[in-house]
Amino acid sequence: MVSVPLVARQELTLTPDPRRVVVKLFVPGEDAAVVRTRAGALIDRVAHLDDEETGRLLRDTFDRFGSRHRDLDGTFHHHYDLVRHRIARVRDLSFTAQLLVGAYFSHEYAVEAAALCNPSMVAHPDQSELDVGQLRVAVSLRQIGEGHLSSIGFATAVLGPGRQLTVADRSGPLVVGQRVGARHRRDLLAAGLAEEHCDNEVTATVLDALPDRYDEVTFERVLGTLPRDLLSRSTGMDTLEHLRRTNAASYATTFPTDTALHQRVLWPANPAESNGMEDARFVRFTDDSGPVYRATYTAYDGRRIATRALTSSDLRRFEIAPMRGPGARNKGVALFPRTVGGRHLALCRADGETIGLTCLDGANRWQEPVPLHGPSDSWELIQVGNCGSPIETDAGWLVLTHGVGPMRRYAIGALLLDLHRPERVVARLPGALLAPDEADRDGYVPNVVYSCGGLVHAGELWLPYGASDARVGFATVPMAALMAAMVTSPPAGPGG
């Protein structure tokens, strides 16, 4: 592997903090007991405690855990509501006893107890109170906890002046986003139904009746007015279930206005992502309507993966939707920060080993990708992919890549795409830009450096990276030196 000595590693690193916990529902013995579940027996035992013991236990629980969580009593009452159907005489339980039941059906989950990795970096919505030469950034993080369950977390940092880096304190109670009503898109629903080969008279009637943008109430109203002769068909009820499931793949989540960015946790909220939300690639997208944050991530349900998209104007409310089409297959989709020639573009790795370029069509489907770069050098012979969204420069689109070599060793490289025809690779960095050194190689997944996106500030490429899925490091690269080190690619057709 050719080494290009351009990178300066920062001393500062982010490491997993087991104190960063959220409260999740805990149901002991979720089994198929013949007579009654363990949950029912537990509730009976709590209900038989006298008032004095009930109050003492609840006070002790709040003393132990109250400062670690926001609105813990509200969480306990919510969990009580989820299990109250198991209580024979609900009205006999005092409010204190209800909260105590909720406490017994709750547990702390350390969101990054196992690993912290795969960051991306974008300009923060708040650029106030900064000195000359500074930029505040939002850093997204893949947090991995017990059971290899991933969620998306954040940190706030300030870059500059020069190569100075300051990361804000990440303490304080965490908050999981509250699911709220989404504004659904009819074209996205249609794309999902087409991809799942669900096309019949019921789906056609529903799509014809829906407006371009709609909410849950409108969706259910349309389903409720379907003609009986359609619903009475053998496939009618199955199609209704399919419609609801496909529609529910899009949702929205929001956080209280008084939460800091580092306290917000995007937690799996539907079956497709029940086993994790992985490797978010954030980018600040700009068009005629102004800037907006967009991201892609991998949803994992324990067996299958799917690519999903996030959209947010303020990193507080997020709209989540699936990405459809052949270009959105597999992992590693990364959106361009603006349209190019009127086209919405993205990098992808649809075949699992080649960096490709895909375009969004009029039906909200990502088209079959054009190959850009495949495994070629010794350090990337297993597979290549992107390390985040392309970065616009005067010379072209800078694409940070990752390659996998012997012993599944991950390293980061770089390509340059034509600014107006990004189907064409115009230059390439010979060898790796950043590879695991002795400090990086050991961790949850050894021998890996991996990024989900950096940015350019004050003439420097700022590159956050995961080191062996154990910690997050930061590196800087002078842009002038990086561009000078690029080797021009010979003219070629699409795919370079």
C-alpha positions as CSV (number, residue, x, y, z in Angstrom):
1,M,0.0,0.0,0.0
2,V,1.4,3.4,-1.0
3,S,1.2,5.8,1.9
4,V,0.6,9.5,1.3
5,P,1.9,11.5,4.3
6,L,-0.7,14.3,4.2
7,V,-2.8,13.6,7.3
8,A,-2.4,15.2,10.7
9,R,-4.2,13.2,13.4
10,Q,-5.7,15.2,16.3
11,E,-4.9,14.1,19.8
12,L,-8.5,14.5,20.9
13,T,-10.7,11.4,20.6
14,L,-14.2,10.5,21.5
15,T,-14.6,7.2,23.4
16,P,-17.7,5.2,24.4
17,D,-19.3,6.5,27.5
18,P,-21.3,3.9,29.5
19,R,-23.0,6.7,31.4
20,R,-25.0,7.8,28.4
21,V,-28.2,5.8,29.0
22,V,-31.8,5.9,28.0
23,V,-34.8,4.2,29.7
24,K,-36.4,1.4,27.7
25,L,-39.4,-0.9,28.3
26,F,-38.5,-4.1,30.1
27,V,-41.0,-7.0,30.2
28,P,-39.6,-9.9,32.2
29,G,-40.4,-13.4,30.9
30,E,-41.9,-12.4,27.5
31,D,-42.8,-16.1,27.0
32,A,-45.7,-18.3,26.2
33,A,-46.6,-19.5,29.7
34,V,-49.8,-21.5,29.7
35,V,-51.4,-19.9,32.7
36,R,-49.9,-16.4,33.0
37,T,-46.7,-14.6,32.1
38,R,-44.0,-13.6,34.6
39,A,-45.2,-10.0,33.9
40,G,-48.6,-10.7,35.4
41,A,-47.1,-12.3,38.4
42,L,-44.7,-9.4,38.9
43,I,-47.6,-6.9,38.8
44,D,-49.5,-9.0,41.4
45,R,-46.5,-8.9,43.7
46,V,-46.2,-5.1,43.4
47,A,-49.9,-4.6,43.9
48,H,-49.7,-6.5,47.2
49,L,-47.1,-4.1,48.7
50,D,-48.5,-1.8,51.4
51,D,-48.6,1.9,50.8
52,E,-45.6,2.7,53.0
53,E,-43.4,0.2,51.1
54,T,-44.7,1.3,47.7
55,G,-43.8,5.0,48.5
56,R,-40.4,4.1,49.9
57,L,-39.5,2.0,46.9
58,L,-40.6,4.7,44.4
59,R,-38.7,7.5,46.3
60,D,-35.6,5.3,46.4
61,T,-35.9,4.7,42.6
62,F,-36.2,8.4,41.9
63,D,-33.2,9.2,44.2
64,R,-31.1,6.6,42.3
65,F,-32.1,7.4,38.7
66,G,-33.9,10.7,38.6
67,S,-30.9,12.9,37.8
68,R,-29.9,10.5,35.0
69,H,-33.1,11.0,33.0
70,R,-35.5,13.6,31.8
71,D,-39.2,13.2,32.9
72,L,-38.6,9.8,34.6
73,D,-42.1,9.8,36.2
74,G,-43.6,10.4,32.7
75,T,-41.6,7.4,31.4
76,F,-42.8,5.2,34.3
77,H,-46.4,6.1,33.7
78,H,-46.1,5.4,30.0
79,H,-44.6,2.0,30.7
80,Y,-47.4,1.3,33.2
81,D,-50.0,2.2,30.5
82,L,-48.3,-0.4,28.2
83,V,-48.7,-3.2,30.6
84,R,-51.9,-2.2,32.4
85,H,-54.0,-4.7,30.4
86,R,-52.4,-7.4,32.6
87,I,-53.8,-5.9,35.8
88,A,-57.1,-7.5,37.0
89,R,-58.3,-4.5,39.1
90,V,-56.7,-1.4,37.6
91,R,-58.8,1.0,39.7
92,D,-57.4,-0.5,43.0
93,L,-53.9,0.8,42.2
94,S,-52.9,4.2,43.5
95,F,-51.0,6.6,41.3
96,T,-47.8,5.8,43.3
97,A,-48.3,2.1,42.8
98,Q,-48.9,2.7,39.1
99,L,-45.6,4.5,38.8
100,L,-43.8,1.8,40.7
101,V,-45.2,-0.8,38.3
102,G,-43.8,1.3,35.5
103,A,-40.4,1.4,37.3
104,Y,-40.4,-2.4,37.5
105,F,-41.1,-2.6,33.8
106,S,-38.2,-0.2,32.9
107,H,-34.5,-0.6,32.5
108,E,-31.5,1.5,31.5
109,Y,-29.8,0.9,28.2
110,A,-26.3,2.2,27.6
111,V,-26.5,3.4,24.0
112,E,-22.7,3.3,23.4
113,A,-21.6,0.7,25.9
114,A,-20.1,-1.5,23.2
115,A,-18.7,1.0,20.6
116,L,-18.7,4.5,19.2
117,C,-17.8,4.9,15.6
118,N,-18.5,6.0,12.0
119,P,-19.0,9.7,12.3
120,S,-20.1,12.3,9.8
121,M,-19.6,16.1,10.1
122,V,-21.7,19.1,8.9
123,A,-22.0,22.7,9.8
124,H,-24.1,23.2,12.9
125,P,-27.4,25.2,12.7
126,D,-26.1,27.6,15.3
127,Q,-23.1,29.6,14.3
128,S,-23.4,32.3,17.0
129,E,-20.7,33.5,19.5
130,L,-17.8,32.3,17.5
131,D,-14.4,33.9,16.9
132,V,-12.9,34.7,13.5
133,G,-11.8,31.4,11.8
134,Q,-14.1,29.2,13.8
135,L,-16.9,26.9,12.6
136,R,-19.3,25.0,14.8
137,V,-20.1,21.6,13.5
138,A,-22.6,18.8,14.3
139,V,-21.0,15.3,14.4
140,S,-23.3,12.3,13.9
141,L,-22.2,9.1,15.6
142,R,-23.0,5.5,15.4
143,Q,-23.7,4.3,18.9
144,I,-23.6,0.6,19.6
145,G,-24.9,-0.9,22.8
146,E,-25.8,-4.3,24.2
147,G,-26.8,-6.8,21.6
148,H,-25.0,-4.9,18.8
149,L,-28.0,-2.5,18.6
150,S,-27.1,0.7,16.9
151,S,-28.7,4.2,17.2
152,I,-27.7,7.6,16.0
153,G,-26.3,10.1,18.4
154,F,-24.6,13.5,18.1
155,A,-21.8,15.7,19.4
156,T,-21.1,19.4,18.9
157,A,-17.6,20.6,18.1
158,V,-15.8,23.8,17.1
159,L,-13.2,23.8,14.4
160,G,-10.5,26.5,14.3
161,P,-8.8,28.8,14.3
162,G,-6.2,26.8,12.4
163,R,-6.2,23.1,13.4
164,Q,-7.7,23.7,16.8
165,L,-10.6,21.3,17.7
166,T,-12.9,21.6,20.7
167,V,-15.7,19.1,21.4
168,A,-18.5,20.3,23.7
169,D,-19.3,18.3,26.9
170,R,-21.7,15.4,26.1
171,S,-23.1,15.0,29.7
172,G,-26.7,15.3,30.7
173,P,-29.8,13.2,30.3
174,L,-30.4,11.7,26.9
175,V,-33.8,12.0,25.1
176,V,-35.2,9.5,22.5
177,G,-37.1,11.3,19.8
178,Q,-40.9,11.4,20.1
179,R,-42.7,9.9,17.1
180,V,-45.1,12.5,15.6
181,G,-47.3,12.7,12.5
182,A,-45.4,12.7,9.2
183,R,-46.3,14.4,5.9
184,H,-46.3,11.4,3.6
185,R,-45.5,11.5,-0.1
186,R,-47.7,9.7,-2.6
187,D,-44.9,9.2,-5.1
188,L,-42.8,7.5,-2.4
189,L,-45.7,5.2,-1.4
190,A,-46.2,4.3,-5.1
191,A,-42.5,3.6,-5.5
192,G,-42.6,1.3,-2.5
193,L,-45.6,-0.6,-3.7
194,A,-44.0,-1.0,-7.2
195,E,-40.8,-2.2,-5.7
196,E,-42.7,-4.8,-3.7
197,H,-44.7,-5.8,-6.7
198,C,-48.0,-4.9,-5.1
199,D,-50.0,-3.5,-8.0
200,N,-53.8,-4.2,-8.1
201,E,-57.1,-2.4,-8.2
202,V,-57.0,-1.6,-4.4
203,T,-53.6,0.1,-4.6
204,A,-54.5,1.9,-7.8
205,T,-57.7,3.2,-6.2
206,V,-55.9,4.4,-3.1
207,L,-53.1,6.1,-5.0
208,D,-55.6,7.9,-7.2
209,A,-57.5,9.2,-4.2
210,L,-54.4,10.4,-2.2
211,P,-53.1,14.0,-2.7
212,D,-49.4,14.5,-3.4
213,R,-48.7,15.1,0.4
214,Y,-51.0,13.6,3.1
215,D,-51.2,12.8,6.8
216,E,-52.3,9.7,8.6
217,V,-55.9,10.9,9.0
218,T,-56.2,11.4,5.2
219,F,-54.6,8.0,4.5
220,E,-57.0,6.2,6.8
221,R,-60.0,8.1,5.5
222,V,-59.1,7.0,1.9
223,L,-58.8,3.4,3.1
224,G,-62.1,3.7,4.8
225,T,-63.9,4.8,1.7
226,L,-62.7,1.9,-0.5
227,P,-65.6,0.3,-2.4
228,R,-66.9,-3.0,-0.9
229,D,-66.5,-4.9,-4.1
230,L,-62.7,-4.3,-3.9
231,L,-62.4,-5.2,-0.2
232,S,-64.4,-8.4,-0.7
233,R,-61.9,-9.8,-3.2
234,S,-59.6,-12.6,-1.9
235,T,-56.6,-10.2,-1.8
236,G,-58.4,-7.2,-0.5
237,M,-57.5,-7.4,3.2
238,D,-54.0,-8.5,2.5
239,T,-53.5,-5.5,0.3
240,L,-54.8,-3.1,3.0
241,E,-52.3,-4.6,5.4
242,H,-49.5,-4.1,2.8
243,L,-50.6,-0.5,2.2
244,R,-50.4,0.3,5.9
245,R,-47.1,-1.4,6.3
246,T,-45.5,0.4,3.3
247,N,-47.0,3.7,4.4
248,A,-45.7,3.2,8.0
249,A,-42.1,3.0,6.7
250,S,-42.2,6.8,6.6
251,Y,-42.4,8.6,9.9
252,A,-41.3,11.7,11.8
253,T,-39.6,12.2,15.1
254,T,-39.0,15.3,17.1
255,F,-37.2,16.4,20.3
256,P,-38.0,19.1,22.9
257,T,-36.8,22.5,22.0
258,D,-34.7,22.8,25.2
259,T,-32.6,19.7,24.5
260,A,-29.0,20.1,23.4
261,L,-28.0,18.3,20.2
262,H,-25.7,15.9,22.1
263,Q,-28.7,14.8,24.2
264,R,-30.8,13.7,21.2
265,V,-30.9,10.0,20.3
266,L,-32.5,8.7,17.1
267,W,-33.7,5.3,18.2
268,P,-35.2,2.5,16.0
269,A,-38.9,3.3,15.6
270,N,-40.2,0.7,13.2
271,P,-39.7,-3.0,12.4
272,A,-37.3,-2.4,9.4
273,E,-34.8,-0.8,11.8
274,S,-35.5,-2.8,14.9
275,N,-32.0,-4.1,15.2
276,G,-30.2,-0.9,14.4
277,M,-29.8,2.4,12.6
278,E,-26.3,2.3,11.2
279,D,-23.7,4.7,9.6
280,A,-25.6,7.9,9.1
281,R,-24.1,10.0,6.3
282,F,-25.2,13.6,6.9
283,V,-24.9,16.4,4.4
284,R,-26.1,20.0,4.3
285,F,-28.1,20.2,1.1
286,T,-28.8,23.5,-0.6
287,D,-31.2,24.5,-3.3
288,D,-33.4,27.5,-4.2
289,S,-35.5,27.0,-1.0
290,G,-32.4,27.2,1.2
291,P,-30.3,24.8,3.2
292,V,-31.6,21.6,4.8
293,Y,-29.9,18.7,6.5
294,R,-30.2,15.3,4.7
295,A,-28.8,12.0,5.6
296,T,-28.9,8.3,4.6
297,Y,-28.5,5.4,7.0
298,T,-28.7,1.6,7.0
299,A,-31.8,0.1,8.7
300,Y,-31.3,-3.4,10.0
301,D,-34.1,-5.7,11.2
302,G,-31.8,-8.6,12.2
303,R,-32.0,-10.3,8.8
304,R,-32.3,-7.7,6.1
305,I,-30.8,-4.2,5.4
306,A,-32.5,-1.3,3.8
307,T,-31.4,2.2,3.0
308,R,-33.4,5.1,4.6
309,A,-33.3,8.9,4.3
310,L,-33.5,11.6,7.0
311,T,-34.4,15.2,6.3
312,S,-34.3,18.0,8.9
313,S,-34.2,21.8,8.8
314,D,-32.9,22.1,12.4
315,L,-31.6,18.7,13.6
316,R,-34.5,18.7,16.0
317,R,-37.4,17.4,13.9
318,F,-36.5,14.6,11.5
319,E,-38.6,13.2,8.6
320,I,-37.6,9.6,7.9
321,A,-38.5,7.7,4.7
322,P,-37.2,4.6,2.8
323,M,-35.2,5.0,-0.4
324,R,-36.4,3.0,-3.4
325,G,-34.9,1.7,-6.6
326,P,-31.9,-0.3,-7.7
327,G,-29.5,2.5,-6.8
328,A,-30.6,2.4,-3.2
329,R,-29.8,-1.3,-2.7
330,N,-27.1,-2.3,-0.3
331,K,-25.3,0.0,2.2
332,G,-23.4,3.2,1.7
333,V,-25.6,5.6,-0.2
334,A,-24.3,9.2,0.1
335,L,-26.2,12.2,-1.2
336,F,-24.7,15.1,-3.2
337,P,-25.0,18.5,-1.4
338,R,-26.9,20.1,-4.3
339,T,-28.4,19.1,-7.6
340,V,-26.1,18.8,-10.6
341,G,-27.6,19.8,-13.9
342,G,-31.0,19.7,-12.3
343,R,-30.4,16.1,-11.2
344,H,-30.5,14.7,-7.6
345,L,-27.5,12.4,-7.4
346,A,-26.0,10.0,-4.9
347,L,-23.0,7.7,-4.5
348,C,-23.9,4.1,-3.9
349,R,-22.5,0.6,-3.8
350,A,-25.4,-1.4,-5.2
351,D,-23.3,-4.5,-6.1
352,G,-21.5,-4.6,-2.8
353,E,-18.0,-3.8,-4.1
354,T,-18.1,-0.9,-6.5
355,I,-18.6,2.8,-6.1
356,G,-21.4,3.9,-8.4
357,L,-23.4,7.1,-9.2
358,T,-27.2,7.0,-9.2
359,C,-29.8,9.5,-10.1
360,L,-33.3,10.1,-8.7
361,D,-36.0,9.7,-11.3
362,G,-39.4,11.3,-11.5
363,A,-41.0,8.4,-9.7
364,N,-38.8,8.9,-6.6
365,R,-36.7,5.8,-7.5
366,W,-32.9,5.8,-7.5
367,Q,-31.9,4.5,-10.9
368,E,-29.4,1.8,-11.9
369,P,-26.0,3.2,-11.0
370,V,-23.2,4.1,-13.3
371,P,-20.0,2.5,-12.0
372,L,-17.2,4.9,-11.0
373,H,-14.5,2.9,-9.3
374,G,-14.1,-0.7,-8.5
375,P,-11.5,-2.7,-6.5
376,S,-8.1,-2.2,-8.2
377,D,-5.2,-1.5,-5.8
378,S,-3.9,-4.1,-3.4
379,W,-5.3,-2.2,-0.3
380,E,-8.9,-2.2,-1.7
381,L,-9.2,-5.5,-3.6
382,I,-12.1,-6.9,-1.5
383,Q,-14.4,-3.9,-2.0
384,V,-14.5,-0.1,-2.2
385,G,-17.2,2.4,-1.1
386,N,-17.6,6.0,-0.2
387,C,-16.8,7.7,3.1
388,G,-19.6,10.2,3.0
389,S,-21.1,12.7,0.6
390,P,-19.0,14.3,-2.1
391,I,-17.4,17.6,-1.2
392,E,-17.6,20.4,-3.8
393,T,-14.3,22.0,-4.7
394,D,-13.2,24.3,-7.6
395,A,-11.4,21.3,-9.2
396,G,-14.4,18.9,-8.9
397,W,-16.3,16.7,-6.5
398,L,-13.9,15.3,-3.8
399,V,-15.1,11.8,-2.9
400,L,-13.5,10.1,0.1
401,T,-13.5,6.4,-0.4
402,H,-12.9,3.3,1.7
403,G,-11.1,0.2,0.6
404,V,-10.8,-3.3,2.2
405,G,-7.6,-5.2,1.9
406,P,-5.8,-8.3,3.4
407,M,-7.1,-9.3,6.9
408,R,-10.2,-7.1,6.2
409,R,-8.1,-4.0,6.8
410,Y,-10.1,-0.8,6.0
411,A,-8.3,2.3,4.8
412,I,-9.5,5.7,3.3
413,G,-8.6,7.0,-0.1
414,A,-9.9,9.7,-2.4
415,L,-11.3,10.3,-5.9
416,L,-12.1,13.5,-7.8
417,L,-15.2,13.6,-10.1
418,D,-15.9,16.1,-12.8
419,L,-17.9,19.0,-11.4
420,H,-20.4,19.1,-14.2
421,R,-20.3,15.4,-15.3
422,P,-19.7,13.5,-12.1
423,E,-20.1,10.2,-14.1
424,R,-16.4,10.9,-15.0
425,V,-13.5,10.3,-12.6
426,V,-10.9,13.0,-13.4
427,A,-8.3,12.2,-10.7
428,R,-7.4,9.7,-8.0
429,L,-5.1,9.7,-5.0
430,P,-2.5,7.0,-5.4
431,G,-2.6,4.8,-2.3
432,A,-4.4,5.4,0.9
433,L,-4.9,8.8,2.6
434,L,-5.6,7.3,6.1
435,A,-4.9,3.8,7.2
436,P,-5.0,2.1,10.7
437,D,-1.8,2.8,12.7
438,E,-0.9,1.0,15.8
439,A,-3.2,3.2,17.9
440,D,-6.1,2.6,15.6
441,R,-5.9,-1.2,14.9
442,D,-7.3,-2.6,18.2
443,G,-11.0,-2.4,19.0
444,Y,-14.5,-3.9,18.7
445,V,-13.8,-4.5,15.0
446,P,-10.0,-4.5,14.6
447,N,-8.0,-2.9,11.7
448,V,-10.6,-0.4,10.6
449,V,-10.6,3.4,9.9
450,Y,-13.9,4.5,8.5
451,S,-15.7,7.8,8.0
452,C,-19.3,8.8,7.0
453,G,-18.3,12.3,5.9
454,G,-16.1,15.3,6.5
455,L,-16.0,18.9,5.4
456,V,-13.6,21.6,4.3
457,H,-13.0,24.6,6.5
458,A,-10.3,27.3,6.1
459,G,-8.4,25.3,3.5
460,E,-8.3,22.1,5.5
461,L,-10.2,18.9,5.0
462,W,-11.6,17.9,8.5
463,L,-12.1,14.2,8.6
464,P,-13.8,12.5,11.6
465,Y,-13.3,8.7,11.5
466,G,-14.1,5.6,13.5
467,A,-11.0,3.7,14.7
468,S,-11.7,0.0,14.8
469,D,-15.3,0.7,16.0
470,A,-13.8,1.6,19.4
471,R,-13.4,5.3,19.3
472,V,-13.8,8.4,17.1
473,G,-10.7,10.3,15.9
474,F,-10.2,13.4,13.9
475,A,-7.7,14.2,11.2
476,T,-6.9,17.2,9.1
477,V,-5.5,17.4,5.5
478,P,-4.4,20.6,3.7
479,M,-6.7,20.8,0.7
480,A,-3.9,22.3,-1.6
481,A,-1.6,19.4,-0.8
482,L,-4.4,16.8,-1.3
483,M,-5.3,18.2,-4.7
484,A,-1.6,18.3,-5.7
485,A,-1.2,14.7,-4.8
486,M,-4.1,13.6,-7.0
487,V,-3.1,11.7,-10.2
488,T,-5.1,12.7,-13.3
489,S,-7.2,9.9,-14.7
490,P,-7.1,9.3,-18.5
491,P,-10.2,10.3,-20.5
492,A,-12.9,7.6,-20.4
493,G,-16.5,7.0,-20.8
494,P,-18.9,6.6,-17.9
495,G,-17.3,4.7,-15.1
496,G,-14.0,6.3,-15.7
